[in-house]
Amino acid sequence: MSTIFFYGPELEKDKRKELISSFTKKANELTGIDEAAFVVYLRNTDPGYVGVGGILLEDKK
């Protein structure tokens, strides 16, 4: 199985479904691996636990 991890903001169900579908279709297109072989994990990431350029993401907002 091929695995895709996405770390990002919390999304509503319709957006999660669209993201998973898009990742799967594009990965299939680029690799030729059957779509059924992909597992996609969406992980919610709190801006208070992410640093960008040495600064907490929540402080950059």
Secondary structure, 3 states (H helix, E strand, C coil): CEEEEEEECCCCHHHHHHHHHHHHHHHHHHHCCCHHHEEEEEEECCHHHCEECCEEHHHHC
